[in-house]
Amino acid sequence: MFSETSVAGCNSLSPYGKFYWTAGKRAGDPHPQSEFVWKIGAQDYPMAFHKWYINEPSNDGDCVNVWEIDSYSWNDLPCTSWDVCSVCEIG
Ligand SMILES: [Ca+2]
């Protein structure tokens, strides 16, 4: 489940609505066809579930983002696509 918490100084608006990076990245980055994992610190954690948007991942990037317009489903994009906020789970 995805929920938002307002963070001062954090701009997550893109031309496609609210946009956030996740900790999802390709293992062994940069490696165009490697699997996606959760990268937390120096550790890689397997993704226990997926919520990719239709036809994603489309292999056009090494980082995983979510967009409000797509009900926060997942998309792969180049890691430098947008200078916006990241989301994380605490607890
Ligand atoms: Ca993509």
PDB file of the backbone (N, CA, C, O) and the ligand in Angstrom, with CONECT records:
HET     CA  A 101       1
ATOM      1  N   MET A   1       0.853  -1.177   0.000  1.00  0.00           N
ATOM      2  CA  MET A   1       0.000   0.000   0.000  1.00  0.00           C
ATOM      3  C   MET A   1       0.892   1.231   0.000  1.00  0.00           C
ATOM      4  O   MET A   1       1.943   1.258   0.641  1.00  0.00           O
ATOM      5  N   PHE A   2       0.456   2.240  -0.726  1.00  0.00           N
ATOM      6  CA  PHE A   2       1.219   3.464  -0.825  1.00  0.00           C
ATOM      7  C   PHE A   2       0.440   4.588  -0.181  1.00  0.00           C
ATOM      8  O   PHE A   2      -0.741   4.780  -0.469  1.00  0.00           O
ATOM      9  N   SER A   3       1.090   5.320   0.679  1.00  0.00           N
ATOM     10  CA  SER A   3       0.462   6.508   1.248  1.00  0.00           C
ATOM     11  C   SER A   3       1.498   7.618   1.271  1.00  0.00           C
ATOM     12  O   SER A   3       2.702   7.359   1.287  1.00  0.00           O
ATOM     13  N   GLU A   4       1.029   8.839   1.272  1.00  0.00           N
ATOM     14  CA  GLU A   4       1.924   9.984   1.213  1.00  0.00           C
ATOM     15  C   GLU A   4       2.026  10.678   2.557  1.00  0.00           C
ATOM     16  O   GLU A   4       1.056  10.761   3.311  1.00  0.00           O
ATOM     17  N   THR A   5       3.184  11.158   2.833  1.00  0.00           N
ATOM     18  CA  THR A   5       3.410  12.033   3.973  1.00  0.00           C
ATOM     19  C   THR A   5       4.073  13.287   3.448  1.00  0.00           C
ATOM     20  O   THR A   5       5.067  13.204   2.727  1.00  0.00           O
ATOM     21  N   SER A   6       3.551  14.427   3.791  1.00  0.00           N
ATOM     22  CA  SER A   6       4.109  15.682   3.312  1.00  0.00           C
ATOM     23  C   SER A   6       5.483  15.919   3.918  1.00  0.00           C
ATOM     24  O   SER A   6       5.677  15.765   5.124  1.00  0.00           O
ATOM     25  N   VAL A   7       6.429  16.292   3.075  1.00  0.00           N
ATOM     26  CA  VAL A   7       7.786  16.567   3.515  1.00  0.00           C
ATOM     27  C   VAL A   7       8.147  17.970   3.064  1.00  0.00           C
ATOM     28  O   VAL A   7       8.085  18.279   1.874  1.00  0.00           O
ATOM     29  N   ALA A   8       8.523  18.818   4.008  1.00  0.00           N
ATOM     30  CA  ALA A   8       8.877  20.191   3.681  1.00  0.00           C
ATOM     31  C   ALA A   8      10.045  20.218   2.697  1.00  0.00           C
ATOM     32  O   ALA A   8      11.031  19.501   2.867  1.00  0.00           O
ATOM     33  N   GLY A   9       9.923  21.044   1.680  1.00  0.00           N
ATOM     34  CA  GLY A   9      11.002  21.204   0.718  1.00  0.00           C
ATOM     35  C   GLY A   9      11.082  20.101  -0.304  1.00  0.00           C
ATOM     36  O   GLY A   9      12.031  20.046  -1.086  1.00  0.00           O
ATOM     37  N   CYS A  10      10.107  19.225  -0.312  1.00  0.00           N
ATOM     38  CA  CYS A  10      10.139  18.097  -1.222  1.00  0.00           C
ATOM     39  C   CYS A  10       9.155  18.339  -2.359  1.00  0.00           C
ATOM     40  O   CYS A  10       7.948  18.412  -2.126  1.00  0.00           O
ATOM     41  N   ASN A  11       9.650  18.462  -3.574  1.00  0.00           N
ATOM     42  CA  ASN A  11       8.802  18.700  -4.733  1.00  0.00           C
ATOM     43  C   ASN A  11       8.703  17.428  -5.552  1.00  0.00           C
ATOM     44  O   ASN A  11       9.686  16.989  -6.149  1.00  0.00           O
ATOM     45  N   SER A  12       7.530  16.843  -5.582  1.00  0.00           N
ATOM     46  CA  SER A  12       7.371  15.604  -6.331  1.00  0.00           C
ATOM     47  C   SER A  12       6.410  15.749  -7.491  1.00  0.00           C
ATOM     48  O   SER A  12       5.820  14.771  -7.949  1.00  0.00           O
ATOM     49  N   LEU A  13       6.256  16.991  -7.970  1.00  0.00           N
ATOM     50  CA  LEU A  13       5.386  17.185  -9.117  1.00  0.00           C
ATOM     51  C   LEU A  13       6.174  17.048 -10.409  1.00  0.00           C
ATOM     52  O   LEU A  13       7.269  17.595 -10.538  1.00  0.00           O
ATOM     53  N   SER A  14       5.624  16.328 -11.349  1.00  0.00           N
ATOM     54  CA  SER A  14       6.192  16.196 -12.681  1.00  0.00           C
ATOM     55  C   SER A  14       5.085  16.561 -13.670  1.00  0.00           C
ATOM     56  O   SER A  14       3.945  16.779 -13.258  1.00  0.00           O
ATOM     57  N   PRO A  15       5.397  16.631 -14.959  1.00  0.00           N
ATOM     58  CA  PRO A  15       4.319  16.893 -15.935  1.00  0.00           C
ATOM     59  C   PRO A  15       3.240  15.815 -15.914  1.00  0.00           C
ATOM     60  O   PRO A  15       2.166  16.016 -16.481  1.00  0.00           O
ATOM     61  N   TYR A  16       3.495  14.693 -15.283  1.00  0.00           N
ATOM     62  CA  TYR A  16       2.531  13.592 -15.226  1.00  0.00           C
ATOM     63  C   TYR A  16       1.924  13.436 -13.838  1.00  0.00           C
ATOM     64  O   TYR A  16       1.423  12.364 -13.498  1.00  0.00           O
ATOM     65  N   GLY A  17       1.963  14.474 -13.048  1.00  0.00           N
ATOM     66  CA  GLY A  17       1.424  14.418 -11.701  1.00  0.00           C
ATOM     67  C   GLY A  17       2.512  14.073 -10.708  1.00  0.00           C
ATOM     68  O   GLY A  17       3.702  14.172 -11.006  1.00  0.00           O
ATOM     69  N   LYS A  18       2.091  13.669  -9.527  1.00  0.00           N
ATOM     70  CA  LYS A  18       3.061  13.354  -8.474  1.00  0.00           C
ATOM     71  C   LYS A  18       3.881  12.135  -8.871  1.00  0.00           C
ATOM     72  O   LYS A  18       3.367  11.174  -9.444  1.00  0.00           O
ATOM     73  N   PHE A  19       5.146  12.198  -8.558  1.00  0.00           N
ATOM     74  CA  PHE A  19       6.124  11.211  -9.009  1.00  0.00           C
ATOM     75  C   PHE A  19       7.096  10.980  -7.873  1.00  0.00           C
ATOM     76  O   PHE A  19       7.562  11.933  -7.249  1.00  0.00           O
ATOM     77  N   TYR A  20       7.404   9.740  -7.602  1.00  0.00           N
ATOM     78  CA  TYR A  20       8.358   9.416  -6.537  1.00  0.00           C
ATOM     79  C   TYR A  20       9.296   8.315  -7.005  1.00  0.00           C
ATOM     80  O   TYR A  20       8.899   7.412  -7.741  1.00  0.00           O
ATOM     81  N   TRP A  21      10.535   8.402  -6.570  1.00  0.00           N
ATOM     82  CA  TRP A  21      11.462   7.287  -6.738  1.00  0.00           C
ATOM     83  C   TRP A  21      11.258   6.300  -5.597  1.00  0.00           C
ATOM     84  O   TRP A  21      10.858   6.679  -4.496  1.00  0.00           O
ATOM     85  N   THR A  22      11.536   5.038  -5.871  1.00  0.00           N
ATOM     86  CA  THR A  22      11.542   4.022  -4.827  1.00  0.00           C
ATOM     87  C   THR A  22      12.986   3.538  -4.665  1.00  0.00           C
ATOM     88  O   THR A  22      13.892   4.050  -5.323  1.00  0.00           O
ATOM     89  N   ALA A  23      13.193   2.567  -3.802  1.00  0.00           N
ATOM     90  CA  ALA A  23      14.517   1.964  -3.629  1.00  0.00           C
ATOM     91  C   ALA A  23      14.754   0.863  -4.661  1.00  0.00           C
ATOM     92  O   ALA A  23      15.766   0.165  -4.604  1.00  0.00           O
ATOM     93  N   GLY A  24      13.827   0.709  -5.597  1.00  0.00           N
ATOM     94  CA  GLY A  24      13.982  -0.322  -6.620  1.00  0.00           C
ATOM     95  C   GLY A  24      15.013   0.077  -7.659  1.00  0.00           C
ATOM     96  O   GLY A  24      14.919   1.145  -8.263  1.00  0.00           O
ATOM     97  N   LYS A  25      15.995  -0.787  -7.863  1.00  0.00           N
ATOM     98  CA  LYS A  25      17.029  -0.567  -8.878  1.00  0.00           C
ATOM     99  C   LYS A  25      17.440  -1.916  -9.442  1.00  0.00           C
ATOM    100  O   LYS A  25      17.160  -2.967  -8.864  1.00  0.00           O
ATOM    101  N   ARG A  26      18.096  -1.861 -10.560  1.00  0.00           N
ATOM    102  CA  ARG A  26      18.605  -3.109 -11.125  1.00  0.00           C
ATOM    103  C   ARG A  26      19.775  -3.603 -10.293  1.00  0.00           C
ATOM    104  O   ARG A  26      20.612  -2.819  -9.845  1.00  0.00           O
ATOM    105  N   ALA A  27      19.825  -4.908 -10.093  1.00  0.00           N
ATOM    106  CA  ALA A  27      20.967  -5.522  -9.429  1.00  0.00           C
ATOM    107  C   ALA A  27      22.175  -5.349 -10.330  1.00  0.00           C
ATOM    108  O   ALA A  27      22.059  -5.452 -11.551  1.00  0.00           O
ATOM    109  N   GLY A  28      23.315  -5.092  -9.751  1.00  0.00           N
ATOM    110  CA  GLY A  28      24.536  -4.966 -10.534  1.00  0.00           C
ATOM    111  C   GLY A  28      24.543  -3.748 -11.428  1.00  0.00           C
ATOM    112  O   GLY A  28      25.225  -3.733 -12.453  1.00  0.00           O
ATOM    113  N   ASP A  29      23.790  -2.721 -11.055  1.00  0.00           N
ATOM    114  CA  ASP A  29      23.686  -1.484 -11.822  1.00  0.00           C
ATOM    115  C   ASP A  29      25.068  -0.945 -12.167  1.00  0.00           C
ATOM    116  O   ASP A  29      25.902  -0.924 -11.262  1.00  0.00           O
ATOM    117  N   PRO A  30      25.393  -0.516 -13.356  1.00  0.00           N
ATOM    118  CA  PRO A  30      24.489  -0.558 -14.508  1.00  0.00           C
ATOM    119  C   PRO A  30      24.579  -1.899 -15.238  1.00  0.00           C
ATOM    120  O   PRO A  30      25.665  -2.360 -15.591  1.00  0.00           O
ATOM    121  N   HIS A  31      23.467  -2.483 -15.445  1.00  0.00           N
ATOM    122  CA  HIS A  31      23.383  -3.744 -16.180  1.00  0.00           C
ATOM    123  C   HIS A  31      21.989  -3.802 -16.794  1.00  0.00           C
ATOM    124  O   HIS A  31      21.029  -4.136 -16.099  1.00  0.00           O
ATOM    125  N   PRO A  32      21.861  -3.489 -18.055  1.00  0.00           N
ATOM    126  CA  PRO A  32      20.555  -3.229 -18.666  1.00  0.00           C
ATOM    127  C   PRO A  32      19.519  -4.335 -18.498  1.00  0.00           C
ATOM    128  O   PRO A  32      18.327  -4.033 -18.463  1.00  0.00           O
ATOM    129  N   GLN A  33      19.913  -5.581 -18.395  1.00  0.00           N
ATOM    130  CA  GLN A  33      18.909  -6.640 -18.361  1.00  0.00           C
ATOM    131  C   GLN A  33      18.877  -7.384 -17.030  1.00  0.00           C
ATOM    132  O   GLN A  33      18.212  -8.417 -16.941  1.00  0.00           O
ATOM    133  N   SER A  34      19.558  -6.911 -16.000  1.00  0.00           N
ATOM    134  CA  SER A  34      19.542  -7.622 -14.724  1.00  0.00           C
ATOM    135  C   SER A  34      18.194  -7.428 -14.038  1.00  0.00           C
ATOM    136  O   SER A  34      17.433  -6.525 -14.386  1.00  0.00           O
ATOM    137  N   GLU A  35      17.910  -8.282 -13.061  1.00  0.00           N
ATOM    138  CA  GLU A  35      16.635  -8.197 -12.346  1.00  0.00           C
ATOM    139  C   GLU A  35      16.600  -6.952 -11.463  1.00  0.00           C
ATOM    140  O   GLU A  35      17.637  -6.375 -11.134  1.00  0.00           O
ATOM    141  N   PHE A  36      15.395  -6.555 -11.088  1.00  0.00           N
ATOM    142  CA  PHE A  36      15.236  -5.436 -10.169  1.00  0.00           C
ATOM    143  C   PHE A  36      15.238  -5.952  -8.737  1.00  0.00           C
ATOM    144  O   PHE A  36      14.698  -7.017  -8.440  1.00  0.00           O
ATOM    145  N   VAL A  37      15.860  -5.170  -7.859  1.00  0.00           N
ATOM    146  CA  VAL A  37      15.924  -5.490  -6.436  1.00  0.00           C
ATOM    147  C   VAL A  37      15.649  -4.207  -5.653  1.00  0.00           C
ATOM    148  O   VAL A  37      15.635  -3.115  -6.220  1.00  0.00           O
ATOM    149  N   TRP A  38      15.433  -4.350  -4.355  1.00  0.00           N
ATOM    150  CA  TRP A  38      15.388  -3.187  -3.464  1.00  0.00           C
ATOM    151  C   TRP A  38      16.800  -2.934  -2.994  1.00  0.00           C
ATOM    152  O   TRP A  38      17.396  -3.802  -2.357  1.00  0.00           O
ATOM    153  N   LYS A  39      17.355  -1.774  -3.285  1.00  0.00           N
ATOM    154  CA  LYS A  39      18.697  -1.422  -2.837  1.00  0.00           C
ATOM    155  C   LYS A  39      18.572  -0.517  -1.618  1.00  0.00           C
ATOM    156  O   LYS A  39      18.124   0.626  -1.711  1.00  0.00           O
ATOM    157  N   ILE A  40      18.972  -1.052  -0.487  1.00  0.00           N
ATOM    158  CA  ILE A  40      18.899  -0.295   0.766  1.00  0.00           C
ATOM    159  C   ILE A  40      20.294  -0.300   1.365  1.00  0.00           C
ATOM    160  O   ILE A  40      20.790  -1.339   1.802  1.00  0.00           O
ATOM    161  N   GLY A  41      20.925   0.873   1.384  1.00  0.00           N
ATOM    162  CA  GLY A  41      22.325   0.945   1.776  1.00  0.00           C
ATOM    163  C   GLY A  41      23.141   0.162   0.763  1.00  0.00           C
ATOM    164  O   GLY A  41      22.974   0.325  -0.446  1.00  0.00           O
ATOM    165  N   ALA A  42      24.017  -0.685   1.262  1.00  0.00           N
ATOM    166  CA  ALA A  42      24.861  -1.488   0.378  1.00  0.00           C
ATOM    167  C   ALA A  42      24.233  -2.844   0.068  1.00  0.00           C
ATOM    168  O   ALA A  42      24.829  -3.666  -0.628  1.00  0.00           O
ATOM    169  N   GLN A  43      23.033  -3.074   0.586  1.00  0.00           N
ATOM    170  CA  GLN A  43      22.388  -4.381   0.437  1.00  0.00           C
ATOM    171  C   GLN A  43      21.385  -4.406  -0.710  1.00  0.00           C
ATOM    172  O   GLN A  43      20.720  -3.408  -0.991  1.00  0.00           O
ATOM    173  N   ASP A  44      21.285  -5.543  -1.360  1.00  0.00           N
ATOM    174  CA  ASP A  44      20.238  -5.806  -2.346  1.00  0.00           C
ATOM    175  C   ASP A  44      19.250  -6.782  -1.728  1.00  0.00           C
ATOM    176  O   ASP A  44      19.645  -7.807  -1.172  1.00  0.00           O
ATOM    177  N   TYR A  45      17.976  -6.466  -1.824  1.00  0.00           N
ATOM    178  CA  TYR A  45      16.928  -7.349  -1.306  1.00  0.00           C
ATOM    179  C   TYR A  45      16.010  -7.737  -2.454  1.00  0.00           C
ATOM    180  O   TYR A  45      15.591  -6.881  -3.233  1.00  0.00           O
ATOM    181  N   PRO A  46      15.694  -9.033  -2.563  1.00  0.00           N
ATOM    182  CA  PRO A  46      14.801  -9.443  -3.639  1.00  0.00           C
ATOM    183  C   PRO A  46      13.419  -8.806  -3.480  1.00  0.00           C
ATOM    184  O   PRO A  46      12.966  -8.563  -2.361  1.00  0.00           O
ATOM    185  N   MET A  47      12.768  -8.545  -4.583  1.00  0.00           N
ATOM    186  CA  MET A  47      11.408  -8.015  -4.540  1.00  0.00           C
ATOM    187  C   MET A  47      10.451  -9.169  -4.309  1.00  0.00           C
ATOM    188  O   MET A  47      10.326 -10.064  -5.146  1.00  0.00           O
ATOM    189  N   ALA A  48       9.778  -9.143  -3.173  1.00  0.00           N
ATOM    190  CA  ALA A  48       8.878 -10.244  -2.814  1.00  0.00           C
ATOM    191  C   ALA A  48       7.562 -10.147  -3.571  1.00  0.00           C
ATOM    192  O   ALA A  48       6.826 -11.130  -3.658  1.00  0.00           O
ATOM    193  N   PHE A  49       7.262  -8.993  -4.113  1.00  0.00           N
ATOM    194  CA  PHE A  49       6.055  -8.815  -4.922  1.00  0.00           C
ATOM    195  C   PHE A  49       6.357  -7.763  -5.979  1.00  0.00           C
ATOM    196  O   PHE A  49       7.363  -7.059  -5.900  1.00  0.00           O
ATOM    197  N   HIS A  50       5.487  -7.665  -6.954  1.00  0.00           N
ATOM    198  CA  HIS A  50       5.652  -6.665  -8.015  1.00  0.00           C
ATOM    199  C   HIS A  50       4.330  -5.960  -8.241  1.00  0.00           C
ATOM    200  O   HIS A  50       3.256  -6.541  -8.087  1.00  0.00           O
ATOM    201  N   LYS A  51       4.436  -4.698  -8.608  1.00  0.00           N
ATOM    202  CA  LYS A  51       3.247  -3.955  -9.010  1.00  0.00           C
ATOM    203  C   LYS A  51       3.579  -3.125 -10.244  1.00  0.00           C
ATOM    204  O   LYS A  51       3.328  -1.921 -10.286  1.00  0.00           O
ATOM    205  N   TRP A  52       4.148  -3.789 -11.248  1.00  0.00           N
ATOM    206  CA  TRP A  52       4.512  -3.092 -12.482  1.00  0.00           C
ATOM    207  C   TRP A  52       3.267  -2.630 -13.226  1.00  0.00           C
ATOM    208  O   TRP A  52       2.251  -3.324 -13.251  1.00  0.00           O
ATOM    209  N   TYR A  53       3.358  -1.456 -13.829  1.00  0.00           N
ATOM    210  CA  TYR A  53       2.304  -0.968 -14.700  1.00  0.00           C
ATOM    211  C   TYR A  53       2.284  -1.837 -15.963  1.00  0.00           C
ATOM    212  O   TYR A  53       3.243  -2.560 -16.235  1.00  0.00           O
ATOM    213  N   ILE A  54       1.220  -1.765 -16.712  1.00  0.00           N
ATOM    214  CA  ILE A  54       1.088  -2.538 -17.949  1.00  0.00           C
ATOM    215  C   ILE A  54       2.301  -2.290 -18.850  1.00  0.00           C
ATOM    216  O   ILE A  54       2.692  -1.146 -19.077  1.00  0.00           O
ATOM    217  N   ASN A  55       2.885  -3.368 -19.354  1.00  0.00           N
ATOM    218  CA  ASN A  55       4.049  -3.324 -20.255  1.00  0.00           C
ATOM    219  C   ASN A  55       5.319  -2.783 -19.597  1.00  0.00           C
ATOM    220  O   ASN A  55       6.265  -2.402 -20.287  1.00  0.00           O
ATOM    221  N   GLU A  56       5.338  -2.749 -18.282  1.00  0.00           N
ATOM    222  CA  GLU A  56       6.550  -2.386 -17.541  1.00  0.00           C
ATOM    223  C   GLU A  56       7.072  -3.624 -16.809  1.00  0.00           C
ATOM    224  O   GLU A  56       6.260  -4.485 -16.469  1.00  0.00           O
ATOM    225  N   PRO A  57       8.336  -3.764 -16.551  1.00  0.00           N
ATOM    226  CA  PRO A  57       9.378  -2.822 -16.933  1.00  0.00           C
ATOM    227  C   PRO A  57       9.627  -2.875 -18.443  1.00  0.00           C
ATOM    228  O   PRO A  57       9.619  -3.943 -19.055  1.00  0.00           O
ATOM    229  N   SER A  58       9.847  -1.706 -19.017  1.00  0.00           N
ATOM    230  CA  SER A  58      10.053  -1.607 -20.457  1.00  0.00           C
ATOM    231  C   SER A  58      11.536  -1.544 -20.816  1.00  0.00           C
ATOM    232  O   SER A  58      11.896  -1.301 -21.967  1.00  0.00           O
ATOM    233  N   ASN A  59      12.394  -1.766 -19.813  1.00  0.00           N
ATOM    234  CA  ASN A  59      13.844  -1.783 -20.020  1.00  0.00           C
ATOM    235  C   ASN A  59      14.374  -0.457 -20.547  1.00  0.00           C
ATOM    236  O   ASN A  59      15.307  -0.425 -21.349  1.00  0.00           O
ATOM    237  N   ASP A  60      13.763   0.648 -20.083  1.00  0.00           N
ATOM    238  CA  ASP A  60      14.274   1.959 -20.473  1.00  0.00           C
ATOM    239  C   ASP A  60      14.951   2.673 -19.306  1.00  0.00           C
ATOM    240  O   ASP A  60      15.195   3.878 -19.369  1.00  0.00           O
ATOM    241  N   GLY A  61      15.256   1.928 -18.237  1.00  0.00           N
ATOM    242  CA  GLY A  61      15.959   2.557 -17.136  1.00  0.00           C
ATOM    243  C   GLY A  61      16.321   1.575 -16.056  1.00  0.00           C
ATOM    244  O   GLY A  61      15.867   0.431 -16.063  1.00  0.00           O
ATOM    245  N   ASP A  62      17.151   2.026 -15.116  1.00  0.00           N
ATOM    246  CA  ASP A  62      17.656   1.176 -14.042  1.00  0.00           C
ATOM    247  C   ASP A  62      17.019   1.468 -12.697  1.00  0.00           C
ATOM    248  O   ASP A  62      17.315   0.780 -11.720  1.00  0.00           O
ATOM    249  N   CYS A  63      16.146   2.477 -12.617  1.00  0.00           N
ATOM    250  CA  CYS A  63      15.511   2.828 -11.350  1.00  0.00           C
ATOM    251  C   CYS A  63      13.996   2.681 -11.472  1.00  0.00           C
ATOM    252  O   CYS A  63      13.431   2.748 -12.564  1.00  0.00           O
ATOM    253  N   VAL A  64      13.353   2.477 -10.314  1.00  0.00           N
ATOM    254  CA  VAL A  64      11.904   2.242 -10.288  1.00  0.00           C
ATOM    255  C   VAL A  64      11.208   3.450  -9.667  1.00  0.00           C
ATOM    256  O   VAL A  64      11.548   3.886  -8.567  1.00  0.00           O
ATOM    257  N   ASN A  65      10.228   3.981 -10.394  1.00  0.00           N
ATOM    258  CA  ASN A  65       9.440   5.092  -9.873  1.00  0.00           C
ATOM    259  C   ASN A  65       7.971   4.704  -9.813  1.00  0.00           C
ATOM    260  O   ASN A  65       7.545   3.702 -10.387  1.00  0.00           O
ATOM    261  N   VAL A  66       7.209   5.528  -9.102  1.00  0.00           N
ATOM    262  CA  VAL A  66       5.752   5.400  -9.093  1.00  0.00           C
ATOM    263  C   VAL A  66       5.172   6.748  -9.474  1.00  0.00           C
ATOM    264  O   VAL A  66       5.719   7.795  -9.127  1.00  0.00           O
ATOM    265  N   TRP A  67       4.060   6.713 -10.193  1.00  0.00           N
ATOM    266  CA  TRP A  67       3.348   7.914 -10.606  1.00  0.00           C
ATOM    267  C   TRP A  67       1.940   7.868 -10.081  1.00  0.00           C
ATOM    268  O   TRP A  67       1.278   6.831 -10.128  1.00  0.00           O
ATOM    269  N   GLU A  68       1.483   8.998  -9.581  1.00  0.00           N
ATOM    270  CA  GLU A  68       0.103   9.098  -9.126  1.00  0.00           C
ATOM    271  C   GLU A  68      -0.863   8.746 -10.248  1.00  0.00           C
ATOM    272  O   GLU A  68      -1.862   8.066 -10.013  1.00  0.00           O
ATOM    273  N   ILE A  69      -0.578   9.201 -11.462  1.00  0.00           N
ATOM    274  CA  ILE A  69      -1.499   9.015 -12.586  1.00  0.00           C
ATOM    275  C   ILE A  69      -1.735   7.536 -12.902  1.00  0.00           C
ATOM    276  O   ILE A  69      -2.758   7.184 -13.488  1.00  0.00           O
ATOM    277  N   ASP A  70      -0.807   6.681 -12.522  1.00  0.00           N
ATOM    278  CA  ASP A  70      -0.946   5.243 -12.773  1.00  0.00           C
ATOM    279  C   ASP A  70      -1.254   4.484 -11.483  1.00  0.00           C
ATOM    280  O   ASP A  70      -0.893   3.316 -11.343  1.00  0.00           O
ATOM    281  N   SER A  71      -1.914   5.147 -10.555  1.00  0.00           N
ATOM    282  CA  SER A  71      -2.281   4.540  -9.272  1.00  0.00           C
ATOM    283  C   SER A  71      -1.056   4.008  -8.537  1.00  0.00           C
ATOM    284  O   SER A  71      -1.124   3.004  -7.828  1.00  0.00           O
ATOM    285  N   TYR A  72       0.047   4.690  -8.718  1.00  0.00           N
ATOM    286  CA  TYR A  72       1.299   4.348  -8.047  1.00  0.00           C
ATOM    287  C   TYR A  72       1.786   2.943  -8.385  1.00  0.00           C
ATOM    288  O   TYR A  72       2.430   2.292  -7.563  1.00  0.00           O
ATOM    289  N   SER A  73       1.484   2.482  -9.576  1.00  0.00           N
ATOM    290  CA  SER A  73       2.109   1.244 -10.042  1.00  0.00           C
ATOM    291  C   SER A  73       3.536   1.567 -10.488  1.00  0.00           C
ATOM    292  O   SER A  73       3.911   2.737 -10.574  1.00  0.00           O
ATOM    293  N   TRP A  74       4.322   0.546 -10.769  1.00  0.00           N
ATOM    294  CA  TRP A  74       5.759   0.722 -10.953  1.00  0.00           C
ATOM    295  C   TRP A  74       6.140   0.909 -12.411  1.00  0.00           C
ATOM    296  O   TRP A  74       5.483   0.404 -13.321  1.00  0.00           O
ATOM    297  N   ASN A  75       7.232   1.658 -12.602  1.00  0.00           N
ATOM    298  CA  ASN A  75       7.773   1.923 -13.925  1.00  0.00           C
ATOM    299  C   ASN A  75       9.292   2.010 -13.803  1.00  0.00           C
ATOM    300  O   ASN A  75       9.796   2.535 -12.811  1.00  0.00           O
ATOM    301  N   ASP A  76      10.021   1.511 -14.780  1.00  0.00           N
ATOM    302  CA  ASP A  76      11.470   1.702 -14.798  1.00  0.00           C
ATOM    303  C   ASP A  76      11.801   2.912 -15.662  1.00  0.00           C
ATOM    304  O   ASP A  76      11.222   3.110 -16.730  1.00  0.00           O
ATOM    305  N   LEU A  77      12.740   3.714 -15.180  1.00  0.00           N
ATOM    306  CA  LEU A  77      13.177   4.920 -15.876  1.00  0.00           C
ATOM    307  C   LEU A  77      14.662   5.139 -15.608  1.00  0.00           C
ATOM    308  O   LEU A  77      15.194   4.616 -14.629  1.00  0.00           O
ATOM    309  N   PRO A  78      15.344   5.911 -16.472  1.00  0.00           N
ATOM    310  CA  PRO A  78      16.715   6.289 -16.140  1.00  0.00           C
ATOM    311  C   PRO A  78      16.751   7.005 -14.787  1.00  0.00           C
ATOM    312  O   PRO A  78      15.887   7.830 -14.488  1.00  0.00           O
ATOM    313  N   CYS A  79      17.740   6.685 -13.989  1.00  0.00           N
ATOM    314  CA  CYS A  79      17.792   7.178 -12.607  1.00  0.00           C
ATOM    315  C   CYS A  79      17.897   8.695 -12.495  1.00  0.00           C
ATOM    316  O   CYS A  79      17.605   9.249 -11.436  1.00  0.00           O
ATOM    317  N   THR A  80      18.300   9.369 -13.545  1.00  0.00           N
ATOM    318  CA  THR A  80      18.448  10.820 -13.499  1.00  0.00           C
ATOM    319  C   THR A  80      17.301  11.533 -14.205  1.00  0.00           C
ATOM    320  O   THR A  80      17.423  12.714 -14.533  1.00  0.00           O
ATOM    321  N   SER A  81      16.194  10.841 -14.445  1.00  0.00           N
ATOM    322  CA  SER A  81      15.092  11.430 -15.210  1.00  0.00           C
ATOM    323  C   SER A  81      14.482  12.655 -14.552  1.00  0.00           C
ATOM    324  O   SER A  81      14.233  13.660 -15.218  1.00  0.00           O
ATOM    325  N   TRP A  82      14.240  12.579 -13.248  1.00  0.00           N
ATOM    326  CA  TRP A  82      13.536  13.635 -12.551  1.00  0.00           C
ATOM    327  C   TRP A  82      14.183  13.860 -11.198  1.00  0.00           C
ATOM    328  O   TRP A  82      14.589  12.916 -10.519  1.00  0.00           O
ATOM    329  N   ASP A  83      14.272  15.129 -10.819  1.00  0.00           N
ATOM    330  CA  ASP A  83      14.804  15.484  -9.510  1.00  0.00           C
ATOM    331  C   ASP A  83      13.632  15.664  -8.555  1.00  0.00           C
ATOM    332  O   ASP A  83      13.191  16.782  -8.291  1.00  0.00           O
ATOM    333  N   VAL A  84      13.137  14.538  -8.044  1.00  0.00           N
ATOM    334  CA  VAL A  84      11.966  14.565  -7.160  1.00  0.00           C
ATOM    335  C   VAL A  84      12.252  13.733  -5.923  1.00  0.00           C
ATOM    336  O   VAL A  84      13.369  13.253  -5.730  1.00  0.00           O
ATOM    337  N   CYS A  85      11.255  13.568  -5.102  1.00  0.00           N
ATOM    338  CA  CYS A  85      11.417  12.887  -3.815  1.00  0.00           C
ATOM    339  C   CYS A  85      11.393  11.373  -3.954  1.00  0.00           C
ATOM    340  O   CYS A  85      10.954  10.826  -4.966  1.00  0.00           O
ATOM    341  N   SER A  86      11.873  10.720  -2.920  1.00  0.00           N
ATOM    342  CA  SER A  86      11.826   9.259  -2.837  1.00  0.00           C
ATOM    343  C   SER A  86      10.877   8.864  -1.726  1.00  0.00           C
ATOM    344  O   SER A  86      10.607   9.646  -0.814  1.00  0.00           O
ATOM    345  N   VAL A  87      10.383   7.666  -1.809  1.00  0.00           N
ATOM    346  CA  VAL A  87       9.537   7.121  -0.745  1.00  0.00           C
ATOM    347  C   VAL A  87      10.266   5.962  -0.098  1.00  0.00           C
ATOM    348  O   VAL A  87      11.086   5.298  -0.732  1.00  0.00           O
ATOM    349  N   CYS A  88       9.965   5.726   1.160  1.00  0.00           N
ATOM    350  CA  CYS A  88      10.562   4.597   1.853  1.00  0.00           C
ATOM    351  C   CYS A  88       9.576   4.077   2.889  1.00  0.00           C
ATOM    352  O   CYS A  88       8.628   4.766   3.266  1.00  0.00           O
ATOM    353  N   GLU A  89       9.809   2.883   3.329  1.00  0.00           N
ATOM    354  CA  GLU A  89       8.978   2.282   4.366  1.00  0.00           C
ATOM    355  C   GLU A  89       9.763   2.268   5.656  1.00  0.00           C
ATOM    356  O   GLU A  89      10.924   1.859   5.677  1.00  0.00           O
ATOM    357  N   ILE A  90       9.152   2.703   6.709  1.00  0.00           N
ATOM    358  CA  ILE A  90       9.800   2.706   8.023  1.00  0.00           C
ATOM    359  C   ILE A  90       9.015   1.799   8.962  1.00  0.00           C
ATOM    360  O   ILE A  90       7.792   1.904   9.061  1.00  0.00           O
ATOM    361  N   GLY A  91       9.689   0.955   9.613  1.00  0.00           N
ATOM    362  CA  GLY A  91       9.025   0.086  10.586  1.00  0.00           C
ATOM    363  C   GLY A  91       8.944  -1.330  10.146  1.00  0.00           C
ATOM    364  O   GLY A  91       8.409  -2.171  10.869  1.00  0.00           O
TER     365      GLY A  91
HETATM  366 CA    CA A 101       9.672   2.089 -18.275  1.00  0.00          CA2+
END
